[in-house]
Amino acid sequence: MHSDTRLITVILGGLLCAAQVFSAPFAVPENIAMEAEATASSVSRGQGPHRAIDGRVGGYPDAPEHEWASRFEGEGAWLRLEWPEPVTLNQIRMYDRPTAIDHIVRAKAVFDDGRYVELIEPANDASTPARAGFDPVTTRSLTIEVTEAGPDNRNVGIAEVLVLNKPFDFAATKIHGETPAVRPPDLKLHDALRPRNPRVDRRENPTHVIDVAPVFSWDLPADTAQQAYRIRLDPRPGVLEEREVFFDSGWVSSGSAAWEYWPPDEARRLTRVYEPYYWSVQVRDDEGRVSAWSPEQKFELGVGLPPKWIFGIGWSRYHYENSEQVREVVRITRDLGIPGDWIHPDFAWGGHWDTMKWGEGYADAEALMDEIGEKGYRLCLIDHHGISAESDPARAALLEERGWLDPSQRGPGDRVALDFRNREARDWYREHYLKPLYEDGVGSFKLDGTCGWGSLWRNRDDRLWDLYHKMFFEAQKQYTHGGEGRGVITARTMSRPYPAIWTDDIPGTWGTFASQIEVLGALARVDVPYVMADAGGFNSRMTPEGFVRWSQQALLSPLVWTHDGNEPWRFYGRDAMELFRDFAKLRYRLMPYLYTLAAANYADGSPIVMPMDMAFPDAEIPGAMWRELGPLSLGFFHHYAPEEVKGDWKTQLIHTQYLLGDDLLVVPVIRPSDWSPPDFENRTPGPGKYIASYVEPETKPFDEALQTWEVGDELVYRVRALDIPRRTFTVAFCAQPRLHRACGLPPTDVIVEGETVKTVEPVADPGMGRPVAVTFPGRDRDDDGWIEIRMCASGRPPAHEDMSGEQWEEKLAGSARLKKVFANAIWQYDREEVSAEQLMAGEADAPFRMNLGVFNKKIRDLSAERTFWVPPGRWTDWFTGRRYEGPDVVTETVPIERLVLLVREGAVVPLQPEMDYVDEKALDPLTLVIAPRSGVRTYELYEDDGLTRAHQKGMYAKTPIRVEPAGEGRTRVSVSAPEGPYSDQLPARRRYRLEILGDPLSSVSARTPGGKSFKVDRRYEAPRRRAVIETGPRPDGFEVEF
């Protein structure tokens, strides 16, 4: 019996049950796996590939540090072992992860010559391995590829791999594949010509490459005349092996020893972050001699750390027409005590679309930015790119003359894109248009109009728009803070290294709100940490209750803004404004926690937000939590969202809650207080879409019903007729049908109880149309208790088209028609109490009904049910102090003034004082919210200047915090003095305040690092169940026991 088998026998003898996790060292000195370097296709946090060759069998939940776990992979996942020199082996033993959920059914172990052996059915509890024995093979690498995984797999992985060369006593395993033939002699490669010092963005083997198209460069030996180069790049090491790689440039004729990455197709864009790419380069000289390859190099893309102010609240309208409206927002928010950091005027800043020059309404832009800057605000602009001879003929002529336009990228009208591949063109554009704006004081840009909806940019190429994003990102770095600024953009499309993503124009509905939470988590799974949605929707209005519920969630997400004038002081009443303000203040108090999460994401890719199946990958989530809530409403985002985000296009209950960092579980309320399931009992058979009263319409996957509008299409709403005097209906369209380029949209007939009450004509201008409202008496003609409202796409040509019906049909043939057609609000009211104009303006004080619920500004007494999953462990409610123990499914009635916010046992959550804007004043006192546990918890608060890239050179500070048991049921909290070069920029005599979740403390003692006791102030806040300890100034740190 071999030593590893004896060990397993001993271990199994001590198991309490077959599935118990174990971890003990192998006594196998012959195990050459432990001499290899391990890499993997993906990694779950803390469960890297080297843990599968650490000499221990172990795994989740007791020893996850002794296994490799992939990240959301099954079949296709791989673990690669590579040795510095060739090794000879004749046995492989592979132990599966012990978790019951993830199971490798079959894998193959591939040698470096392409031959392989199969590894079949390792025990799912890691008690026995899959094993293969064969005639000795010499290889430098061994790649274990999963070819079949269990049906419920989430994160396939391996507990341990043994690689041996010793006798075995079981049946030999077949080696598949042909014996490699003797290779012909290689083409002579000249070592003297080998490129030297290969670099990516001017650094060797760099990490944190914040560049979607990095520049590869190298040095040439003296007197070498390069005539061409060739680059090979792959996510796996060994790019010079004879195999297909992710990217091979082939020979590129060029004398330049630098190249900006340009993939041959969109599938080869660089999208992996915090995982290495490997590359090598060779050159050919003017005599046709080929160099040896450069030594293999590697680099990692990362996600940039944004400037700190972007974590503050942003305000936007469509549009702030002039600088006075911007000043009004500053005045109102500061007077009301609502925090805010940036304002986005939309297109109005430059007149319209793409002029990139201040419009008449912003003639005093430079003075405006100085003025609002004194109040802590920045102005952030929009660019809807395109070079138009109509809007700027001189610029268009100059760029065309220089050959700097890209005719393959054409937009509406005569708009053509800049040739983004031409670095000289990008530099010119940046110098002439972006530099003056950033130097005027512009904070950042939202890059609109680069999404994938086909009616805007024809033949859209994401490779080019990556370079467009790069141009703005690099300009912000170059032209702010003396060339040391940080970059941040908000864009519809994803260029992975650049924060952040905006999820597009979305309707203000409860279903869309729930969908945006799912999207937030789905993007986190693919390493997109900074996501921003239009809180409250765009071009539409939720009820005051809906706006508050959405805002509560948005204010506890990475980035937040309200768009299209969804400002809490404008439409929703005093209750909504005050409730919004309460959560806005909470967000700003949480700024040290959020910013420390952002710094950790920059350092190693640690997620800021985690959906439940990502945060607890091996937990059993009850089936009830996978209930589908409705279609996944994404707006235009569905055109370019990754497939991992789209999933099956359904919003699921479990995905409407998430972890913010490791310690805060955010559970928003996603239904109105008067919600009830749809009632379809009395609907009339026939085509179209139906809804019950106060419920959103059903839509097809892909949002097709909202995105396409062709002749014969219709949406049908059946609304319960309420007993209201002088009953009147107003139907508000989220957006009018629009005409784009040469294609057309048909007029829309609004038919009520069989009678056409209005025909809505499409607008010719695709940019500035506002919602329209149709008002009609609420007569129930067939007396069935329902009002049927049909929105039908007519076959008639629009009124502005002078043509026959036949000519119109011919024009429409083969044309794309793409824009939202959606009755966002169906209001039902007494016309003598409320007017349609008041409804549209949000100025109605009397309650009224709409399809989204009750529009009532008096909402303080509202509450709604929420069913949620409590993950494993102990948790405490942030607001009430109620304790939970998971895993469990809980249904609660949640009042409007809060959502469910749970603090994990062991948490350390830093808070700052209330502020009107980010870094308004020093972080003093520093509050630490602590949820003690039986084990040790360490935490480091991160601080830097929040504006420059000095943090990349180590200019930051960390404050170490340790919470641990002190014996006899007591807890010790140790706070050290801040460490790092930025420490001298922090308050010299910082005060501390500890808030301990739980019951009152019987006793508290405190001492300095030198052991000297000192007095503290303490009290107990019963409503929140928090014991408060205030230390006074402690520049050198302290310890507190309780």
PAKE-993534 format. One record per residue (C-alpha): z, y, x. Coordinates in pm, whole numbers, padded with zeros to 5 digits, always signed. Layout:
% residues N
ZYX;...
This chain:
% residues 1042
+00000+00000+00000;-00099+00339+00138;+00162+00608+00192;+00024+00836-00081;+00044+00549-00331;+00406+00480-00233;+00487+00845-00289;+00334+00846-00635;+00531+00533-00721;+00855+00702-00618;+00768+01014-00812;+00673+00823-01124;+01004+00643-01115;+01180+00973-01165;+00962+01107-01445;+01129+01181-01776;+00798+01143-01956;+00441+01079-01861;+00341+01444-01886;+00625+01593-01681;+00504+01807-01392;+00614+01708-01043;+00577+01850-00697;+00653+01668-00375;+00488+01652-00031;+00246+01378+00069;+00338+01181+00380;-00029+01141+00477;-00090+01273+00828;-00449+01146+00809;-00530+01388+00522;-00801+01602+00680;-00838+01810+00363;-00544+02018+00480;-00745+02127+00785;-01023+02280+00571;-01077+02625+00429;-01097+02612+00050;-01302+02830-00186;-01369+02794-00558;-01602+02903-00837;-01321+03106-00998;-00945+03137-00980;-00665+03188-01230;-00410+03429-01094;-00170+03265-00848;-00352+02930-00855;-00601+02966-00572;-00817+02693-00416;-00594+02647-00109;-00320+02521-00342;-00526+02207-00406;-00491+02109-00039;-00129+02207+00023;-00007+01847+00047;+00170+01854-00292;+00080+01726-00635;+00201+01981-00888;+00095+02202-01170;+00164+02392-01486;+00418+02452-01630;+00679+02366-01363;+00479+02410-01042;+00159+02608-01102;+00178+02726-00742;+00073+02375-00630;-00262+02347-00808;-00600+02514-00823;-00695+02637-01170;-01031+02789-01253;-01064+03085-01485;-01214+02994-01823;-01433+02723-01669;-01504+02361-01752;-01824+02188-01654;-01978+02361-01355;-01650+02464-01192;-01633+02374-00822;-01391+02350-00530;-01538+02362-00180;-01372+02245+00142;-01523+02356+00473;-01417+02253+00823;-01477+02447+01146;-01641+02139+01298;-01802+01831+01138;-01552+01567+01021;-01597+01201+00938;-01451+01065+00613;-01470+00754+00398;-01227+00829+00113;-01168+01106-00141;-00880+01115-00387;-00862+01382-00653;-00559+01450-00878;-00626+01632-01205;-00410+01922-01324;-00111+01776-01510;-00150+01999-01816;-00260+01802-02122;-00516+02062-02228;-00736+02072-01917;-00890+01745-01805;-01163+01651-01559;-01346+01351-01701;-01603+01325-01425;-01687+01511-01104;-01904+01462-00803;-01814+01524-00440;-02118+01661-00257;-02160+01638+00121;-02344+01906+00318;-02664+01695+00326;-02683+01687-00057;-02564+01329-00105;-02263+01274-00327;-02013+01026-00471;-01868+01033-00821;-01499+01080-00905;-01424+00939-01250;-01130+00971-01491;-00830+01088-01292;-00512+01057-01496;-00463+01366-01711;-00095+01388-01612;-00175+01376-01237;-00002+01041-01198;-00302+00864-01046;-00613+01008-00882;-00982+00950-00923;-01080+00787-00596;-01394+00705-00405;-01434+00487-00094;-01761+00456+00095;-01923+00404+00433;-01822+00683+00674;-02003+01015+00628;-02003+01305+00872;-02011+01648+00711;-01890+02004+00757;-01829+02065+00391;-01732+01886+00072;-01791+02044-00269;-01626+01889-00576;-01827+01989-00883;-01696+01921-01235;-01973+01750-01431;-01776+01662-01747;-01457+01814-01887;-01234+01735-02183;-01317+01874-02530;-01028+02124-02543;-01059+02242-02186;-00973+02605-02100;-00915+02627-01725;-01021+02309-01549;-00869+02254-01206;-00731+02017-00944;-00371+01947-00849;-00450+01795-00509;-00737+01655-00300;-00696+01400-00023;-00978+01341+00227;-00926+01038+00454;-01097+00821+00712;-00905+00493+00705;-00941+00144+00558;-00920+00114+00180;-00850-00187-00044;-01057-00109-00354;-01424-00150-00445;-01662+00075-00255;-01824+00367-00437;-02198+00421-00436;-02335+00717-00242;-02606+00887-00447;-02907+01064-00301;-03136+00979-00017;-03027+00945+00343;-03140+01268+00504;-03447+01238+00715;-03448+01356+01072;-03523+01724+01050;-03815+01868+01243;-03723+02100+01525;-03634+02444+01396;-03861+02740+01457;-03742+02895+01777;-03493+03169+01697;-03423+03429+01961;-03054+03489+02014;-03124+03799+02218;-03272+03963+01905;-02977+03872+01682;-02862+04171+01467;-02520+04296+01564;-02229+04454+01376;-02355+04378+01023;-02187+04612+00774;-02166+04677+00401;-02126+05044+00313;-02051+05110+00682;-01763+04858+00703;-01746+04507+00845;-01632+04231+00608;-01502+04493+00365;-01297+04452+00052;-01280+04711-00227;-01650+04794-00214;-01678+05032-00510;-02056+05026-00522;-02292+04850-00757;-02574+04877-00501;-02408+04867-00158;-02597+04950+00159;-02635+04665+00409;-02682+04779+00768;-02684+04636+01118;-02739+04733+01480;-03029+04611+01689;-03022+04509+02054;-03154+04770+02293;-03533+04800+02309;-03581+04592+01992;-03857+04724+01765;-03778+04576+01423;-04087+04506+01214;-03919+04321+00924;-03584+04185+00809;-03457+03907+00583;-03120+03891+00404;-02957+03593+00236;-02657+03639+00005;-02449+03399-00203;-02107+03371-00371;-02044+03058-00164;-01999+03047+00212;-02270+02880+00412;-02562+03108+00328;-02763+02966+00617;-02755+02611+00487;-03078+02471+00350;-03008+02532-00016;-03094+02782-00285;-02883+03095-00268;-02808+03370-00517;-03033+03616-00334;-03293+03577-00060;-03494+03889+00014;-03766+03703+00201;-03932+03899+00478;-03930+04271+00401;-04158+04485+00617;-03941+04770+00739;-03826+04926+01060;-03504+05046+00899;-03181+04867+00987;-03032+04956+00649;-03109+04845+00294;-02966+04941-00045;-02918+04631-00256;-03198+04579-00505;-03206+04246-00689;-03537+04087-00788;-03424+04071-01151;-03132+04175-01373;-02972+03829-01342;-02906+03899-00972;-02717+04223-01017;-02385+04221-00832;-02123+04166-01102;-01844+03965-00935;-01537+04168-00848;-01242+04062-00632;-01430+03748-00524;-01633+03729-00205;-02005+03744-00148;-02134+03601+00183;-02442+03729+00364;-02641+03722+00684;-02945+03904+00821;-03219+03824+01069;-03504+04041+01195;-03858+04002+01327;-03984+04226+01603;-04325+04380+01660;-04428+04080+01871;-04361+03839+01584;-04045+03694+01739;-03774+03594+01490;-03410+03658+01569;-03122+03423+01520;-02922+03498+01208;-02627+03732+01236;-02287+03565+01201;-02207+03511+00834;-02025+03811+00687;-01852+03862+00355;-01759+04147+00125;-01582+04193-00206;-01664+04435-00480;-01367+04598-00644;-01303+04836-00931;-01223+05192-00835;-00883+05347-00898;-00963+05635-01137;-00802+05976-01111;-00469+05971-01287;-00555+06235-01546;-00811+06004-01713;-00515+05797-01837;-00417+06096-02048;-00553+06156-02399;-00908+06286-02446;-01034+06485-02746;-01394+06496-02860;-01605+06622-03148;-01968+06585-03229;-01962+06874-03124;-01733+07147-02992;-02006+07403-03049;-01869+07665-02812;-01592+07745-02567;-01376+07903-02837;-01347+07569-03015;-01230+07413-02689;-00969+07684-02649;-00855+07618-03005;-00789+07251-02923;-00586+07351-02618;-00383+07600-02821;-00318+07363-03113;-00214+07065-02902;+00017+07265-02681;+00171+07443-02984;+00225+07114-03168;+00357+06935-02860;+00080+06673-02863;-00003+06566-02505;-00361+06578-02383;-00556+06596-02056;-00927+06627-02119;-01178+06758-02372;-01534+06639-02431;-01763+06884-02615;-02050+06633-02650;-02407+06766-02639;-02318+07125-02725;-02215+07211-02368;-02577+07216-02256;-02752+07301-02578;-02890+06950-02633;-02971+06624-02461;-03064+06649-02096;-03091+07008-01973;-02788+06973-01740;-02730+07348-01768;-02463+07539-01959;-02574+07638-02309;-02520+07973-02478;-02194+07860-02636;-02054+07790-02289;-02180+08094-02102;-01823+08149-01979;-01779+07788-01869;-01632+07862-01528;-01371+08097-01674;-01305+07849-01954;-01227+07569-01710;-00994+07792-01510;-00816+07894-01829;-00770+07547-01976;-00687+07413-01629;-00377+07630-01630;-00274+07441-01945;-00337+07102-01783;-00679+07032-01937;-01014+06936-01789;-01361+06961-01942;-01565+06639-01933;-01936+06651-02011;-02204+06420-02147;-02543+06335-01997;-02817+06182-02209;-03060+06136-01925;-03429+06214-01938;-03673+06453-01773;-03860+06645-02042;-04144+06891-01990;-04060+07035-02331;-03695+07117-02251;-03737+07203-01879;-04104+07232-01780;-04040+07362-01426;-03813+07071-01338;-04051+06814-01489;-04348+06958-01298;-04161+06962-00967;-04042+06602-00999;-04383+06480-01106;-04546+06659-00813;-04305+06490-00572;-04355+06149-00732;-03988+06125-00830;-04033+06014-01192;-04031+05655-01311;-04297+05608-01581;-04164+05259-01657;-03854+05415-01815;-03959+05625-02113;-03736+05757-02388;-03780+05955-02708;-04046+06221-02710;-04180+06296-02364;-03865+06202-02177;-03907+06009-01851;-03632+05883-01619;-03579+05996-01264;-03693+05739-01008;-03345+05612-00933;-03467+05378-00658;-03574+05679-00456;-03260+05791-00270;-03423+06124-00181;-03481+06190-00553;-03123+06097-00637;-02987+06318-00360;-03198+06612-00482;-03086+06567-00841;-02723+06537-00736;-02741+06848-00520;-02922+07065-00775;-02758+06956-01099;-02432+06772-01040;-02290+06967-00748;-02279+07303-00932;-02112+07145-01235;-01844+06962-01038;-01782+07269-00828;-01743+07472-01147;-01454+07238-01230;-01604+06965-01451;-01373+06664-01465;-01621+06378-01516;-01922+06265-01717;-01975+06036-02012;-02315+05876-01958;-02472+05831-02298;-02814+05708-02391;-02828+05427-02133;-02747+05152-02378;-02982+04869-02458;-03096+04969-02805;-03468+04940-02783;-03549+05249-02987;-03422+05482-02715;-03547+05360-02374;-03849+05134-02365;-03867+04862-02098;-03508+04934-02009;-03405+04799-01668;-03030+04772-01602;-03092+04763-01227;-03218+05121-01246;-02938+05240-01469;-02686+05092-01225;-02824+05342-00976;-02796+05619-01236;-02427+05539-01271;-02393+05530-00894;-02547+05876-00865;-02281+06033-01089;-01993+05831-00947;-02077+05921-00588;-02133+06287-00681;-01783+06317-00823;-01640+06174-00502;-01853+06405-00289;-01809+06733-00476;-01443+06725-00580;-01126+06771-00375;-01310+06862-00059;-01518+06545-00060;-01211+06325-00106;-01221+06299-00487;-01219+05982-00692;-01500+05876-00920;-01479+05791-01288;-01752+05770-01549;-01752+05646-01907;-02071+05465-01995;-02211+05237-02261;-02332+04982-02008;-02134+04798-01745;-02179+04864-01377;-01875+04660-01283;-01720+04858-00995;-01725+05188-01183;-01458+05267-01438;-01498+05286-01737;-01667+05133-02041;-01699+05312-02373;-01771+05077-02664;-02017+05304-02842;-02045+05478-03177;-01844+05257-03410;-01761+05296-03779;-01408+05387-03883;-01312+05069-04066;-01023+04826-04048;-01258+04546-03946;-01404+04750-03661;-01053+04839-03549;-00957+04470-03526;-01284+04392-03349;-01218+04654-03082;-00892+04480-02990;-01083+04155-02945;-01344+04336-02734;-01069+04485-02515;-00940+04137-02435;-01285+03984-02397;-01383+04245-02140;-01057+04182-01952;-01167+03819-01913;-01474+03932-01721;-01277+04174-01500;-01353+04495-01687;-01015+04670-01695;-01100+05017-01827;-01220+05014-02187;-01226+05307-02428;-01304+05297-02800;-01345+05578-03051;-00997+05569-03204;-01046+05614-03578;-01422+05556-03556;-01725+05780-03514;-01916+05977-03778;-01670+05844-04034;-01313+05874-04155;-01039+05620-04204;-00746+05680-04433;-00447+05853-04274;-00275+05513-04261;-00576+05355-04091;-00605+05637-03840;-00238+05606-03746;-00253+05227-03706;-00564+05247-03488;-00416+05530-03282;-00096+05336-03219;-00300+05058-03060;-00534+05289-02868;-00239+05478-02720;-00116+05147-02574;-00446+05056-02410;-00589+05148-02067;-00782+05458-02184;-00777+05656-02507;-00972+05926-02686;-01052+06036-03037;-01418+06115-03105;-01615+06300-03372;-01325+06526-03455;-01077+06253-03546;-00800+06483-03435;-00459+06414-03588;-00402+06776-03693;-00734+06820-03879;-00782+06568-04158;-00492+06335-04204;-00187+06541-04294;+00145+06620-04133;+00282+06264-04151;-00014+06126-03957;+00003+06407-03704;+00373+06350-03635;+00331+05972-03610;+00039+06017-03371;+00246+06259-03164;+00534+06010-03138;+00306+05744-02989;+00125+05995-02770;+00459+06090-02618;+00539+05720-02567;+00209+05674-02382;+00288+05961-02147;+00638+05830-02087;+00478+05494-01996;+00245+05662-01744;+00428+05520-01434;+00391+05170-01582;+00020+05221-01664;-00061+05375-01327;+00119+05100-01136;-00094+04851-01331;-00405+05046-01231;-00303+05039-00865;-00246+04663-00881;-00588+04619-01039;-00743+04817-00755;-00552+04614-00494;-00635+04263-00609;-00794+04265-00954;-00471+04203-01145;-00563+04263-01510;-00427+04560-01699;-00476+04390-02035;-00466+04018-02104;-00554+03838-02428;-00322+03553-02517;-00538+03264-02394;-00578+03442-02059;-00209+03532-02021;-00087+03190-02133;-00378+02957-02050;-00187+02633-02088;+00018+02718-02396;-00054+02548-02727;-00157+02829-02963;-00119+02718-03328;-00435+02670-03529;-00330+02932-03785;-00362+03199-03516;-00730+03115-03465;-00808+03224-03820;-01127+03429-03845;-01076+03778-03985;-01440+03875-04021;-01751+03966-03824;-01712+04108-03475;-01820+04468-03533;-01953+04611-03205;-02195+04887-03298;-02477+04917-03046;-02250+04759-02787;-02375+04421-02905;-02710+04486-02737;-02567+04484-02386;-02223+04325-02407;-02186+04010-02194;-02220+03682-02377;-01856+03608-02289;-01761+03910-02500;-01975+03823-02798;-01848+03468-02833;-01920+03344-03184;-01921+03698-03324;-01601+03655-03522;-01275+03843-03484;-00988+03596-03458;-00626+03674-03537;-00495+03556-03198;-00725+03807-03024;-00578+04107-03207;-00270+04110-02984;-00252+04140-02604;-00032+04185-02303;-00029+04529-02143;+00057+04429-01789;+00290+04134-01754;+00576+04271-01958;+00464+04437-02284;+00318+04245-02578;+00120+04480-02804;+00074+04364-03165;-00103+04630-03374;-00099+04630-03754;-00460+04562-03854;-00447+04569-04236;-00360+04849-04480;-00040+04841-04682;-00230+04770-05007;-00465+04510-04862;-00546+04194-05052;-00810+03929-04980;-01158+03996-05126;-01212+03883-05485;-01564+03760-05547;-01504+03586-05882;-01714+03819-06095;-01996+03908-05864;-02347+03887-05998;-02576+03630-05833;-02864+03769-05634;-02964+03903-05294;-02764+04154-05097;-02412+04197-04973;-02107+04230-05193;-01755+04353-05147;-01452+04370-05369;-01271+04695-05435;-01130+04866-05121;-01262+04599-04886;-01528+04638-04622;-01870+04480-04674;-01952+04144-04529;-02206+04166-04252;-02416+03916-04069;-02347+03821-03707;-02485+04073-03456;-02406+04349-03708;-02761+04299-03835;-02685+04447-04174;-02567+04764-04004;-02829+04784-03732;-03165+04710-03896;-03306+04868-04208;-03646+04750-04325;-03838+04760-04651;-03668+04539-04909;-03329+04528-04736;-03024+04622-04939;-02649+04641-04925;-02465+04582-05250;-02111+04706-05315;-01912+04604-05623;-01615+04834-05667;-01338+04775-05922;-01345+05059-06175;-01005+05228-06179;-00852+05394-06483;-00895+05753-06359;-00966+06054-06582;-01316+06197-06526;-01385+05909-06290;-01632+06012-06021;-01774+05833-05718;-01893+05972-05387;-02067+05741-05140;-02073+05870-04782;-02317+05726-04531;-02180+05664-04183;-02511+05783-04041;-02840+05878-04199;-03141+05661-04132;-03327+05814-03841;-03681+05810-03713;-03726+05715-03347;-04053+05775-03163;-04355+05651-03357;-04166+05397-03563;-04030+05478-03906;-03743+05414-04140;-03794+05388-04513;-03613+05610-04763;-03295+05462-04907;-03247+05443-05285;-02891+05456-05413;-02886+05259-05740;-02572+05265-05955;-02540+05020-06243;-02919+04982-06244;-03000+05355-06236;-03137+05532-05926;-02911+05832-05868;-03035+05948-05528;-03300+05882-05264;-03185+05955-04911;-03469+06059-04685;-03456+05975-04312;-03433+06265-04071;-03704+06319-03813;-03473+06441-03534;-03281+06143-03387;-02999+06348-03245;-02809+06577-03473;-02808+06439-03828;-02475+06441-04012;-02349+06200-04276;-02471+06258-04630;-02280+06210-04953;-02408+06099-05291;-02193+06186-05592;-02231+06038-05942;-02021+05966-06255;-01832+05639-06244;-01971+05485-06564;-01933+05110-06609;-02252+05054-06806;-02213+04679-06863;-01836+04710-06926;-01746+04429-06681;-01478+04627-06496;-01696+04674-06185;-01924+04951-06063;-02223+04806-05878;-02372+05029-05609;-02692+04919-05439;-02837+05079-05129;-03198+04962-05117;-03465+05028-04854;-03759+05164-05049;-04123+05081-04978;-04229+05446-05023;-04314+05660-04723;-04068+05938-04636;-04129+06271-04805;-04237+06436-04478;-04509+06173-04420;-04839+06276-04583;-04981+05928-04634;-05031+05658-04894;-04808+05357-04935;-05073+05140-04770;-05092+05372-04471;-04713+05371-04445;-04698+04991-04445;-04963+04983-04174;-04761+05229-03964;-04444+05023-04003;-04612+04696-03904;-04459+04571-03580;-04241+04878-03531;-03872+04849-03443;-03644+05021-03692;-03296+05059-03559;-03004+05268-03674;-02686+05216-03867;-02709+05228-04246;-02361+05187-04380;-02164+05332-04671;-01853+05396-04467;-01659+05553-04753;-01682+05494-05127;-01444+05740-05289;-01325+05709-05648;-01142+06012-05787;-01084+06264-06065;-01344+06534-06008;-01111+06804-06143;-00841+06712-05890;-01056+06651-05583;-01408+06764-05487;-01664+06579-05284;-01663+06865-05033;-01286+06828-04986;-01328+06454-04936;-01596+06500-04673;-01394+06767-04492;-01069+06573-04510;-00904+06861-04694;-00802+06682-05015;-00427+06687-05077;-00433+06474-05393;-00437+06097-05334;-00767+05923-05405;-00913+05577-05367;-01180+05473-05122;-01318+05137-05019;-01092+05143-04712;-00769+05202-04904;-00569+05493-05044;-00640+05830-04885;-00291+05970-04919;-00144+06208-04666;+00210+06110-04764;+00244+05788-04562;+00597+05792-04419;+00714+05516-04657;+00422+05277-04601;+00456+04937-04437;+00226+04640-04392;+00255+04272-04306;+00158+04140-03965;+00141+03778-03858;+00155+03729-03482;+00221+03472-03213;+00530+03501-02996;+00433+03351-02657;+00663+03118-02464;+00984+03277-02341;+01230+03532-02473;+01120+03873-02596;+01287+04189-02729;+01139+04443-02969;+01098+04782-02796;+01195+04981-03105;+01457+04771-03283;+01608+04548-03014;+01539+04238-03225;+01509+03925-03013;+01244+03656-03037;+01203+03319-02871;+00863+03162-02836;+00640+02993-02885;+00653+03081-03251;+00443+03232-03529;+00612+03520-03708;+00518+03730-04009;+00687+04068-04037;+00666+04376-04255;+00609+04662-04011;+00676+05024-04114;+00411+05285-04044;+00612+05455-03768;+00571+05164-03528;+00375+04855-03435;+00520+04537-03286;+00588+04599-02917;+00777+04319-02743;+00932+04332-02396;+00930+04009-02195;+01259+03879-02061;+01283+03985-01696;+01073+04298-01748;+01105+04618-01549;+00923+04904-01724;+00933+05248-01554;+00921+05562-01768;+00881+05930-01686;+01014+06233-01877;+00808+06368-02167;+00511+06571-02046;+00228+06769-02205;-00021+06637-01950;-00032+06392-01660;+00181+06503-01363;+00287+06823-01539;+00614+06794-01349;+00786+06566-01102;+00889+06216-01201;+01258+06297-01222;+01458+06132-01360;+01293+05792-01327;+01389+05567-01620;+01381+05188-01579;+01382+04979-01896;+01518+04636-01799;+01535+04310-01990;+01762+04089-01774;+01702+03718-01728;+01862+03431-01542;+01615+03440-01252;+01505+03699-00996;+01249+03967-01079;+01099+04205-00827;+00889+04509-00908;+00732+04790-00706;+00664+05128-00863;+00343+05276-00720;+00288+05651-00668;+00019+05860-00498;-00145+06200-00542;-00351+06073-00839;-00659+06273-00738;-00798+06187-00394;-00898+05876-00204;-00609+05920+00040;-00458+05604-00112;-00740+05408+00053;-00595+05516+00388;-00242+05409+00293;-00120+05744+00158;+00096+05612-00123;+00458+05517-00187;+00623+05215-00342;+00975+05196-00477;+01108+04837-00456;+01321+04723-00752;+01499+04390-00774;+01682+04241-01072;+01883+03924-01009;+02187+03729-01126;+02515+03843-00969;+02727+03547-01077;+02961+03495-01373;+02702+03613-01621;+02650+03949-01449;+02324+04110-01339;+02252+04317-01030;+01981+04586-01023;+01886+04705-00672;+01663+05010-00629;+01554+05090-00274;+01442+05425-00139;+01065+05481-00175;+00860+05340+00112;+00530+05459+00256;+00369+05781+00387;+00359+05945+00043;+00739+05918+00006;+00797+06270+00137;+00592+06405-00157;+00836+06261-00412;+01149+06433-00546;+01399+06443-00259;+01697+06383-00488;+01544+06172-00762;+01778+06074-01042;+01771+05736-01212;+01838+05620-01564;+01863+05249-01651;+01810+05131-02009;+01933+04772-02043;+01802+04590-02351;+02067+04395-02538;+02432+04423-02630;+02687+04677-02501;+02799+04627-02141;+03162+04534-02084;+03174+04687-01737;+02947+04858-01485;+02988+04910-01112;+02762+05102-00876;+02738+05144-00500;+02516+05294-00235;+02312+05080+00008;+02602+05124+00251;+02844+04973-00001;+03019+05291-00111;+03110+05293-00481;+03011+05585-00705;+03058+05672-01069;+02785+05651-01331;+02751+05790-01683;+02695+05527-01947;+02665+05493-02321;+02523+05258-02583;+02238+05349-02818;+02298+05115-03111;+01977+05177-03315;+01762+05060-03021;+02023+04820-02881;+02009+04971-02533;+02285+05032-02283;+02210+05348-02085;+02329+05403-01726;+02266+05734-01546;+02318+05741-01170;+02256+06104-01077;+02057+06181-00756;+02013+05868-00539;+01760+05943-00262;+01858+05638-00057;+01864+05389-00341;+02156+05210-00505;+02287+04891-00663;+02429+04857-01012;+02606+04548-01151;+02688+04487-01514;
